[in-house]
Amino acid sequence: MSKVKLVVPEAPVPVTAEAKVQRKFAQGGLRLGILDNSKGNADHLLNFIVDGIKAQVAVASVVILRKGSVSLPAPKEILDRLTAEADFVVSAMGD
């Protein structure tokens, strides 16, 4: 009779420090920025993310900007607008 040895490669859950300060959003909620990298289906993924965030926190506004090319960095104008109009920015790739 042979023996079977099972190995379960699960690491323990890392311990994280608690936040010392809770960030307060502007009255009316979070100003959310979305940077679409123009890859196929990135817009669909980002729309799901926006819906999920809206279900969790109050969102005052959403600004969605799209890069012209997936292979180039976002132009300064896009980054400046996101900086001015968003408290938090999400970017994602699709395919």
MMTF fields as JSON, N, C-alpha, C and O atoms, coordinates in Angstrom:
{
  "mmtfVersion": "1.0.0",
  "mmtfProducer": "UNKNOWN",
  "numBonds": 379,
  "numAtoms": 380,
  "numGroups": 95,
  "numChains": 1,
  "numModels": 1,
  "chainsPerModel": [1],
  "groupsPerChain": [95],
  "chainIdList": ["A"],
  "bondAtomList": [4, 2, 8, 6, 12, 10, 16, 14, 20, 18, 24, 22, 28, 26, 32, 30, 36, 34, 40, 38, 44, 42, 48, 46, 52, 50, 56, 54, 60, 58, 64, 62, 68, 66, 72, 70, 76, 74, 80, 78, 84, 82, 88, 86, 92, 90, 96, 94, 100, 98, 104, 102, 108, 106, 112, 110, 116, 114, 120, 118, 124, 122, 128, 126, 132, 130, 136, 134, 140, 138, 144, 142, 148, 146, 152, 150, 156, 154, 160, 158, 164, 162, 168, 166, 172, 170, 176, 174, 180, 178, 184, 182, 188, 186, 192, 190, 196, 194, 200, 198, 204, 202, 208, 206, 212, 210, 216, 214, 220, 218, 224, 222, 228, 226, 232, 230, 236, 234, 240, 238, 244, 242, 248, 246, 252, 250, 256, 254, 260, 258, 264, 262, 268, 266, 272, 270, 276, 274, 280, 278, 284, 282, 288, 286, 292, 290, 296, 294, 300, 298, 304, 302, 308, 306, 312, 310, 316, 314, 320, 318, 324, 322, 328, 326, 332, 330, 336, 334, 340, 338, 344, 342, 348, 346, 352, 350, 356, 354, 360, 358, 364, 362, 368, 366, 372, 370, 376, 374],
  "bondOrderList": [1, 1, 1, 1, 1, 1, 1, 1, 1, 1, 1, 1, 1, 1, 1, 1, 1, 1, 1, 1, 1, 1, 1, 1, 1, 1, 1, 1, 1, 1, 1, 1, 1, 1, 1, 1, 1, 1, 1, 1, 1, 1, 1, 1, 1, 1, 1, 1, 1, 1, 1, 1, 1, 1, 1, 1, 1, 1, 1, 1, 1, 1, 1, 1, 1, 1, 1, 1, 1, 1, 1, 1, 1, 1, 1, 1, 1, 1, 1, 1, 1, 1, 1, 1, 1, 1, 1, 1, 1, 1, 1, 1, 1, 1],
  "groupList": [{"groupName": "MET", "atomNameList": ["N", "CA", "C", "O"], "elementList": ["N", "C", "C", "O"], "formalChargeList": [0, 0, 0, 0], "bondAtomList": [1, 0, 2, 1, 3, 2], "bondOrderList": [1, 1, 2], "singleLetterCode": "M", "chemCompType": "L-PEPTIDE LINKING"}, {"groupName": "SER", "atomNameList": ["N", "CA", "C", "O"], "elementList": ["N", "C", "C", "O"], "formalChargeList": [0, 0, 0, 0], "bondAtomList": [1, 0, 2, 1, 3, 2], "bondOrderList": [1, 1, 2], "singleLetterCode": "S", "chemCompType": "L-PEPTIDE LINKING"}, {"groupName": "LYS", "atomNameList": ["N", "CA", "C", "O"], "elementList": ["N", "C", "C", "O"], "formalChargeList": [0, 0, 0, 0], "bondAtomList": [1, 0, 2, 1, 3, 2], "bondOrderList": [1, 1, 2], "singleLetterCode": "K", "chemCompType": "L-PEPTIDE LINKING"}, {"groupName": "VAL", "atomNameList": ["N", "CA", "C", "O"], "elementList": ["N", "C", "C", "O"], "formalChargeList": [0, 0, 0, 0], "bondAtomList": [1, 0, 2, 1, 3, 2], "bondOrderList": [1, 1, 2], "singleLetterCode": "V", "chemCompType": "L-PEPTIDE LINKING"}, {"groupName": "LEU", "atomNameList": ["N", "CA", "C", "O"], "elementList": ["N", "C", "C", "O"], "formalChargeList": [0, 0, 0, 0], "bondAtomList": [1, 0, 2, 1, 3, 2], "bondOrderList": [1, 1, 2], "singleLetterCode": "L", "chemCompType": "L-PEPTIDE LINKING"}, {"groupName": "PRO", "atomNameList": ["N", "CA", "C", "O"], "elementList": ["N", "C", "C", "O"], "formalChargeList": [0, 0, 0, 0], "bondAtomList": [1, 0, 2, 1, 3, 2], "bondOrderList": [1, 1, 2], "singleLetterCode": "P", "chemCompType": "L-PEPTIDE LINKING"}, {"groupName": "GLU", "atomNameList": ["N", "CA", "C", "O"], "elementList": ["N", "C", "C", "O"], "formalChargeList": [0, 0, 0, 0], "bondAtomList": [1, 0, 2, 1, 3, 2], "bondOrderList": [1, 1, 2], "singleLetterCode": "E", "chemCompType": "L-PEPTIDE LINKING"}, {"groupName": "ALA", "atomNameList": ["N", "CA", "C", "O"], "elementList": ["N", "C", "C", "O"], "formalChargeList": [0, 0, 0, 0], "bondAtomList": [1, 0, 2, 1, 3, 2], "bondOrderList": [1, 1, 2], "singleLetterCode": "A", "chemCompType": "L-PEPTIDE LINKING"}, {"groupName": "THR", "atomNameList": ["N", "CA", "C", "O"], "elementList": ["N", "C", "C", "O"], "formalChargeList": [0, 0, 0, 0], "bondAtomList": [1, 0, 2, 1, 3, 2], "bondOrderList": [1, 1, 2], "singleLetterCode": "T", "chemCompType": "L-PEPTIDE LINKING"}, {"groupName": "GLN", "atomNameList": ["N", "CA", "C", "O"], "elementList": ["N", "C", "C", "O"], "formalChargeList": [0, 0, 0, 0], "bondAtomList": [1, 0, 2, 1, 3, 2], "bondOrderList": [1, 1, 2], "singleLetterCode": "Q", "chemCompType": "L-PEPTIDE LINKING"}, {"groupName": "ARG", "atomNameList": ["N", "CA", "C", "O"], "elementList": ["N", "C", "C", "O"], "formalChargeList": [0, 0, 0, 0], "bondAtomList": [1, 0, 2, 1, 3, 2], "bondOrderList": [1, 1, 2], "singleLetterCode": "R", "chemCompType": "L-PEPTIDE LINKING"}, {"groupName": "PHE", "atomNameList": ["N", "CA", "C", "O"], "elementList": ["N", "C", "C", "O"], "formalChargeList": [0, 0, 0, 0], "bondAtomList": [1, 0, 2, 1, 3, 2], "bondOrderList": [1, 1, 2], "singleLetterCode": "F", "chemCompType": "L-PEPTIDE LINKING"}, {"groupName": "GLY", "atomNameList": ["N", "CA", "C", "O"], "elementList": ["N", "C", "C", "O"], "formalChargeList": [0, 0, 0, 0], "bondAtomList": [1, 0, 2, 1, 3, 2], "bondOrderList": [1, 1, 2], "singleLetterCode": "G", "chemCompType": "PEPTIDE LINKING"}, {"groupName": "ILE", "atomNameList": ["N", "CA", "C", "O"], "elementList": ["N", "C", "C", "O"], "formalChargeList": [0, 0, 0, 0], "bondAtomList": [1, 0, 2, 1, 3, 2], "bondOrderList": [1, 1, 2], "singleLetterCode": "I", "chemCompType": "L-PEPTIDE LINKING"}, {"groupName": "ASP", "atomNameList": ["N", "CA", "C", "O"], "elementList": ["N", "C", "C", "O"], "formalChargeList": [0, 0, 0, 0], "bondAtomList": [1, 0, 2, 1, 3, 2], "bondOrderList": [1, 1, 2], "singleLetterCode": "D", "chemCompType": "L-PEPTIDE LINKING"}, {"groupName": "ASN", "atomNameList": ["N", "CA", "C", "O"], "elementList": ["N", "C", "C", "O"], "formalChargeList": [0, 0, 0, 0], "bondAtomList": [1, 0, 2, 1, 3, 2], "bondOrderList": [1, 1, 2], "singleLetterCode": "N", "chemCompType": "L-PEPTIDE LINKING"}, {"groupName": "HIS", "atomNameList": ["N", "CA", "C", "O"], "elementList": ["N", "C", "C", "O"], "formalChargeList": [0, 0, 0, 0], "bondAtomList": [1, 0, 2, 1, 3, 2], "bondOrderList": [1, 1, 2], "singleLetterCode": "H", "chemCompType": "L-PEPTIDE LINKING"}],
  "groupTypeList": [0, 1, 2, 3, 2, 4, 3, 3, 5, 6, 7, 5, 3, 5, 3, 8, 7, 6, 7, 2, 3, 9, 10, 2, 11, 7, 9, 12, 12, 4, 10, 4, 12, 13, 4, 14, 15, 1, 2, 12, 15, 7, 14, 16, 4, 4, 15, 11, 13, 3, 14, 12, 13, 2, 7, 9, 3, 7, 3, 7, 1, 3, 3, 13, 4, 10, 2, 12, 1, 3, 1, 4, 5, 7, 5, 2, 6, 13, 4, 14, 10, 4, 8, 7, 6, 7, 14, 11, 3, 3, 1, 7, 0, 12, 14],
  "groupIdList": [1, 2, 3, 4, 5, 6, 7, 8, 9, 10, 11, 12, 13, 14, 15, 16, 17, 18, 19, 20, 21, 22, 23, 24, 25, 26, 27, 28, 29, 30, 31, 32, 33, 34, 35, 36, 37, 38, 39, 40, 41, 42, 43, 44, 45, 46, 47, 48, 49, 50, 51, 52, 53, 54, 55, 56, 57, 58, 59, 60, 61, 62, 63, 64, 65, 66, 67, 68, 69, 70, 71, 72, 73, 74, 75, 76, 77, 78, 79, 80, 81, 82, 83, 84, 85, 86, 87, 88, 89, 90, 91, 92, 93, 94, 95],
  "secStructList": [7, 7, 7, 7, 7, 7, 7, 7, 7, 7, 7, 7, 7, 7, 7, 7, 7, 7, 7, 1, 1, 7, 7, 7, 7, 7, 6, 6, 7, 3, 3, 3, 3, 3, 3, 3, 7, 7, 7, 6, 6, 2, 2, 2, 2, 2, 2, 2, 2, 2, 2, 2, 2, 2, 2, 2, 1, 7, 3, 3, 3, 3, 3, 3, 3, 3, 7, 1, 7, 6, 6, 1, 7, 7, 7, 2, 2, 2, 2, 2, 2, 2, 2, 2, 2, 7, 1, 3, 3, 3, 3, 3, 7, 7, 7],
  "xCoordList": [0.85, 0.0, 0.902, 1.837, 0.62, 1.425, 0.772, -0.44, 1.606, 1.108, 0.971, 1.748, 0.01, -0.196, 0.067, -0.508, 0.93, 1.231, 0.633, 0.969, -0.243, -0.867, -0.158, 0.091, 0.16, 0.777, -0.186, -0.601, -0.536, -1.447, -0.614, -0.217, -0.353, 0.535, -0.17, -0.158, -0.77, -1.458, -0.613, -0.262, -0.305, 0.454, -0.506, -1.682, -0.008, -0.891, -1.261, -0.512, -2.397, -2.858, -1.917, -1.679, -1.376, -0.451, -1.161, -2.32, -0.449, -0.975, -0.735, 0.366, -1.77, -1.633, -1.896, -2.657, -1.267, -1.475, -2.811, -3.237, -3.451, -4.71, -4.432, -3.425, -5.326, -5.175, -5.292, -6.212, -4.372, -4.395, -5.382, -5.953, -5.573, -6.471, -7.409, -6.97, -8.67, -9.639, -9.733, -9.953, -9.568, -9.654, -11.102, -12.01, -11.294, -12.629, -12.776, -11.913, -13.863, -14.142, -14.878, -15.486, -14.804, -15.524, -17.008, -17.506, -17.694, -19.128, -19.756, -19.503, -20.553, -21.166, -20.491, -21.062, -19.281, -18.64, -17.331, -16.809, -16.831, -15.554, -15.636, -16.617, -14.613, -14.492, -13.609, -12.403, -14.203, -13.532, -13.016, -13.75, -11.761, -11.171, -10.923, -10.513, -11.167, -10.954, -10.038, -10.3, -8.953, -8.038, -8.116, -7.609, -8.748, -8.89, -7.65, -7.335, -6.944, -5.699, -5.94, -4.977, -7.171, -7.62, -7.404, -7.496, -7.122, -7.011, -8.42, -9.337, -8.579, -9.892, -10.498, -9.83, -11.743, -12.53, -12.141, -12.755, -11.145, -10.798, -11.985, -12.234, -12.714, -13.861, -14.927, -15.55, -15.144, -16.141, -15.695, -16.49, -14.429, -13.889, -13.995, -14.41, -13.624, -13.678, -15.107, -15.337, -16.061, -17.468, -17.92, -18.657, -17.49, -17.803, -17.177, -17.799, -15.948, -15.261, -15.994, -16.191, -16.392, -17.131, -18.415, -18.733, -19.152, -20.397, -20.122, -20.884, -19.032, -18.679, -18.302, -18.683, -17.556, -17.184, -18.42, -18.572, -19.31, -20.536, -21.407, -22.14, -21.325, -22.101, -21.51, -22.2, -20.234, -19.554, -19.422, -19.499, -19.224, -19.014, -19.808, -20.201, -20.032, -20.721, -19.771, -18.628, -20.255, -19.449, -20.11, -21.258, -19.362, -19.892, -19.807, -20.715, -18.699, -18.526, -17.569, -16.761, -17.686, -16.793, -16.306, -17.111, -14.991, -14.411, -13.693, -12.814, -14.079, -13.493, -12.708, -13.258, -11.422, -10.559, -9.889, -9.598, -9.647, -9.096, -7.802, -7.75, -6.764, -5.501, -5.68, -6.515, -4.897, -4.981, -4.322, -4.704, -3.336, -2.595, -2.241, -1.793, -2.449, -2.135, -0.64, -0.234, 0.183, 1.629, 2.335, 3.536, 1.607, 2.223, 1.684, 0.55, 2.489, 1.976, 0.87, 0.736, 0.093, -0.96, -0.338, 0.639, -0.885, -0.366, -0.538, -1.406, 0.287, 0.265, -1.119, -1.56, -1.801, -3.124, -4.111, -4.903, -4.057, -4.949, -4.594, -5.48, -3.301, -2.872, -3.212, -3.625, -3.041, -3.378, -4.871, -5.27, -5.684, -7.136, -7.552, -8.383, -6.972, -7.289, -6.852, -7.56, -5.689, -5.195, -6.159, -6.422, -6.675, -7.557, -8.97, -9.617, -9.454, -10.865, -11.148, -12.313, -10.113, -10.349, -9.581, -8.455, -10.217, -9.553, -8.813, -7.827, -9.292, -8.805, -8.933, -9.958, -7.908, -7.922, -7.729, -6.881, -8.53, -8.412, -8.049, -8.622, -7.102, -6.748, -6.74, -6.424, -7.081, -7.1, -6.791, -6.939, -6.359, -6.105, -7.154, -7.663, -7.467, -8.458, -7.93, -6.746, -8.739, -8.521, -9.489, -9.467],
  "yCoordList": [-1.168, 0.0, 1.238, 1.327, 2.192, 3.412, 4.518, 4.531, 5.442, 6.578, 7.776, 7.926, 8.611, 9.839, 10.999, 11.072, 11.891, 13.067, 14.28, 14.565, 14.991, 16.186, 17.421, 17.529, 18.336, 19.593, 20.704, 20.814, 21.517, 22.633, 23.915, 24.353, 24.513, 25.681, 27.002, 27.928, 27.083, 28.31, 29.061, 28.534, 30.26, 31.104, 31.718, 31.922, 32.012, 32.685, 34.077, 34.703, 34.533, 35.865, 36.897, 36.874, 37.808, 38.798, 39.749, 40.115, 40.126, 41.078, 42.481, 42.804, 43.299, 44.662, 45.651, 45.383, 46.767, 47.824, 48.497, 48.645, 48.893, 49.607, 51.051, 51.64, 51.594, 52.987, 53.892, 53.743, 54.815, 55.732, 56.865, 57.411, 57.211, 58.309, 57.825, 57.27, 58.037, 57.724, 58.938, 60.057, 58.713, 59.82, 60.262, 59.442, 61.538, 62.104, 62.592, 63.299, 62.21, 62.672, 64.002, 64.345, 64.728, 65.99, 65.728, 64.629, 66.754, 66.601, 66.165, 66.765, 65.145, 64.625, 63.359, 62.629, 63.074, 61.817, 61.944, 63.038, 60.816, 60.655, 61.178, 60.938, 61.885, 62.284, 61.22, 61.179, 60.377, 59.214, 59.508, 60.031, 59.178, 59.323, 57.958, 57.027, 57.836, 56.585, 56.882, 57.783, 56.108, 56.232, 54.954, 53.911, 55.039, 53.915, 53.892, 54.884, 52.761, 52.703, 52.41, 52.251, 52.333, 52.115, 50.697, 50.448, 49.776, 48.374, 47.789, 48.248, 46.785, 46.177, 45.698, 45.026, 46.033, 45.639, 46.325, 46.056, 47.199, 47.928, 48.766, 48.881, 49.349, 50.179, 49.369, 49.867, 48.118, 47.266, 46.936, 47.006, 46.58, 46.276, 47.495, 47.374, 48.661, 49.871, 50.246, 50.754, 50.002, 50.264, 49.369, 49.823, 48.101, 47.203, 47.725, 47.678, 48.22, 48.749, 49.984, 50.118, 50.873, 52.069, 51.665, 52.208, 50.719, 50.265, 49.683, 49.917, 48.925, 48.333, 49.381, 49.278, 50.389, 51.465, 52.241, 52.573, 52.532, 53.267, 52.492, 53.091, 51.174, 50.359, 50.389, 50.064, 50.779, 50.751, 52.118, 52.22, 53.159, 54.501, 55.521, 55.279, 56.67, 57.757, 58.348, 58.686, 58.466, 59.014, 60.299, 60.298, 61.396, 62.692, 62.88, 63.436, 62.408, 62.574, 61.518, 60.953, 61.271, 60.329, 61.014, 61.459, 61.101, 61.619, 60.45, 59.826, 60.161, 59.048, 59.608, 60.29, 59.315, 59.783, 58.575, 57.582, 58.677, 57.558, 57.984, 59.014, 57.181, 57.436, 57.147, 56.329, 57.819, 57.613, 56.337, 55.782, 55.862, 54.67, 53.841, 54.367, 52.538, 51.642, 51.591, 51.314, 51.855, 51.706, 52.973, 52.946, 54.069, 55.326, 55.745, 55.415, 56.471, 56.965, 57.99, 58.566, 58.202, 59.208, 60.584, 60.909, 61.392, 62.751, 63.598, 63.325, 64.607, 65.496, 66.108, 66.264, 66.454, 67.072, 66.147, 66.595, 64.859, 63.887, 63.75, 63.755, 63.627, 63.482, 64.729, 64.623, 65.901, 67.145, 67.22, 67.645, 66.814, 66.86, 65.878, 66.206, 64.673, 63.696, 64.221, 64.048, 64.86, 65.432, 66.494, 66.554, 67.315, 68.41, 67.949, 68.533, 66.902, 66.549, 65.275, 64.921, 64.564, 63.284, 63.173, 63.654, 62.525, 62.204, 60.878, 60.639, 60.028, 58.662, 58.265, 58.539, 57.622, 57.241, 55.734, 55.145, 55.12, 53.709, 53.586, 54.27, 52.718, 52.413, 50.899, 50.194, 50.397, 48.957, 48.616, 49.443, 47.387, 46.866, 45.808, 45.156, 45.641, 44.64, 43.753, 43.822, 42.958, 42.071, 40.947, 40.093],
  "zCoordList": [0.0, 0.0, 0.0, 0.796, -0.893, -0.963, -0.155, 0.059, 0.284, 1.041, 0.119, -0.823, 0.376, -0.375, 0.573, 1.659, 0.155, 0.966, 0.27, -0.879, 0.952, 0.4, 0.947, 2.147, 0.06, 0.45, 0.078, -1.075, 1.043, 0.81, 0.87, 1.95, -0.293, -0.332, -0.012, -0.824, 1.146, 1.528, 2.542, 3.597, 2.213, 3.132, 4.139, 3.837, 5.333, 6.295, 5.789, 5.038, 6.204, 5.811, 6.427, 7.635, 5.601, 6.161, 7.124, 6.927, 8.144, 9.11, 8.553, 8.107, 8.584, 8.074, 9.194, 10.123, 9.086, 10.075, 9.811, 8.665, 10.871, 10.707, 10.3, 10.692, 9.524, 9.105, 10.325, 11.129, 10.457, 11.591, 11.363, 12.307, 10.093, 9.762, 8.663, 7.655, 8.865, 7.822, 6.911, 7.374, 5.628, 4.674, 4.539, 4.402, 4.579, 4.414, 2.978, 2.456, 2.36, 1.014, 1.092, 2.106, 0.005, -0.069, 0.14, -0.105, 0.595, 0.79, -0.532, -1.577, -0.478, -1.689, -2.164, -2.974, -1.679, -2.005, -2.759, -2.975, -3.142, -3.832, -5.261, -5.964, -5.68, -7.087, -7.735, -7.496, -8.54, -9.111, -10.508, -11.346, -10.763, -12.085, -12.693, -11.999, -13.972, -14.7, -15.876, -16.673, -15.974, -17.109, -17.925, -17.511, -19.077, -20.0, -20.886, -21.543, -20.906, -21.684, -23.157, -23.908, -23.59, -24.967, -25.467, -26.669, -24.578, -24.974, -25.067, -24.387, -25.906, -26.093, -24.787, -24.001, -24.55, -23.391, -22.088, -21.055, -22.102, -20.876, -20.417, -19.217, -21.355, -20.987, -20.262, -19.324, -20.687, -20.019, -18.594, -17.657, -18.439, -17.112, -16.2, -15.048, -16.71, -15.904, -15.518, -14.42, -16.401, -16.054, -14.902, -14.026, -14.887, -13.773, -12.481, -11.42, -12.577, -11.397, -10.869, -9.661, -11.757, -11.34, -10.624, -9.566, -11.193, -10.555, -9.172, -8.235, -9.045, -7.749, -6.721, -5.555, -7.144, -6.225, -5.794, -4.618, -6.753, -6.419, -5.428, -4.642, -5.468, -4.535, -3.127, -2.16, -3.002, -1.707, -1.04, 0.184, -1.829, -1.271, -2.071, -3.212, -1.438, -2.138, -3.178, -2.869, -4.4, -5.497, -5.974, -6.419, -5.871, -6.286, -7.789, -8.407, -8.381, -9.822, -10.348, -9.611, -11.643, -12.324, -13.591, -14.409, -13.756, -14.988, -15.655, -15.06, -16.904, -17.644, -18.816, -19.682, -18.833, -19.915, -20.56, -19.894, -21.874, -22.636, -23.317, -23.989, -23.134, -23.826, -25.311, -25.697, -26.131, -27.568, -28.037, -29.068, -27.293, -27.704, -26.479, -25.459, -26.599, -25.493, -25.208, -24.079, -26.218, -26.06, -25.573, -25.305, -25.459, -25.027, -23.663, -23.316, -22.891, -21.61, -21.825, -22.905, -20.791, -20.875, -21.049, -20.375, -21.936, -22.125, -20.859, -20.03, -20.728, -19.568, -19.362, -18.224, -20.441, -20.329, -19.615, -18.787, -19.941, -19.295, -17.828, -16.973, -17.522, -16.132, -15.317, -14.162, -15.912, -15.224, -14.924, -13.84, -15.872, -15.661, -14.564, -13.717, -14.58, -13.529, -12.165, -11.173, -12.117, -10.86, -10.329, -9.128, -11.211, -10.81, -10.465, -9.596, -11.141, -11.018, -10.25, -10.072, -9.785, -9.12, -7.809, -7.686, -6.831, -5.572, -5.694, -4.997, -6.576, -6.707, -8.167, -8.79, -8.729, -10.144, -10.27, -9.6, -11.138, -11.46, -12.927, -13.776, -13.223, -14.601, -14.738, -13.78, -15.905, -16.101, -17.538, -18.438, -17.742, -19.08, -19.382, -18.47, -20.611, -21.004, -22.099, -22.43, -22.644, -23.799, -23.773, -24.659]
}
